Amino acid sequence: MSFWPNADHWSVQIPLRTPHPRLDVLADTGVVVLEDAPFECPESEYLALEYMDWKSGGDTNFAPIATADGELDCRGFWDKGKTDKDAEWTSNAQVAPSIRDYVDGVGANFGRVRTIKLAPQDREAAIRSIHRDDNNRFNPDDEGWVVRSWVELTDNPDSYMILMDNDADGLPDPDTEIRVPLHRGARFVVDTQRLWHVVVHTGDAPRYALITSFESGPTLDAWIHDNLPADDRAATPA
């Protein structure tokens, strides 16, 4: 492989160990896969959103649905002096009521809500964009750690998200790689400030997904438990 992050990568400077309350369900691997989504966002909704040219993890465009102040803005909440939570709906939320209802239904405090449009990219191209997220800037130490959830809106079962934990130098450790397949309705929650991540998209058309920031706490924990696959739910204490 021609590229691999080194100690100069900007992600290495993002804090990993802080006092913030975290979810036990993410303690082991940093990711939990849920049952497939109980709803399907109509193509007419997510294609009609207003997308912005914003690059993250490849050739991407984003449609902001909830932001720091309700404006169509892809920048981090810290640019408005806020943590990535207590978001306000944008004009895009009126275009995609199924997404707004889904996020509201979780019940947890949410930050940025947006759909991503990702052009096809192979693994070598994807690895050039592998990164960790700065989700908790300005987050008080006694408030819940911000994590992210995904819902796949298009059907790309041969595409997958790469997730890697950190080695001793804070770089992605290939021995910890997890691949999450991206069929329509696939759902998962990831500690993206902890895990390096990027998507390998093997399709011949753009992939669309919903990405939402949520604050860790009892409400999100209960929602995750209620949405685990049946076998995992039975084996996991409530």
Salt bridges, closest charged atoms under 4 A:
GLU35 OE2 - ARG233 NH1 3.78
ASP36 OD1 - HIS183 NE2 2.98
ASP53 OD1 - LYS55 NZ 2.77
ASP59 OD1 - LYS55 NZ 2.89
ASP69 OD2 - LYS80 NZ 2.62
ASP73 OD2 - ARG75 NH2 2.96
ASP73 OD2 - LYS80 NZ 3.32
ASP79 OD2 - ARG75 NE 3.99
ASP84 OD2 - ARG112 NE 3.05
ASP133 OD1 - HIS131 NE2 3.26
ASP133 OD2 - ARG148 NH1 2.92
ASP133 OD2 - HIS197 NE2 3.20
ASP134 OD2 - ARG137 NH2 2.71
ASP141 OD1 - HIS20 NE2 3.87
GLU143 OE1 - LYS85 NZ 2.77
GLU152 OE2 - ARG207 NH2 2.81
ASP165 OD2 - ARG194 NH2 2.65
GLU177 OE1 - ARG123 NH2 2.75
GLU177 OE2 - ARG179 NE 2.89
GLU215 OE2 - LYS85 NZ 3.05
ASP226 OD1 - HIS225 ND1 3.87
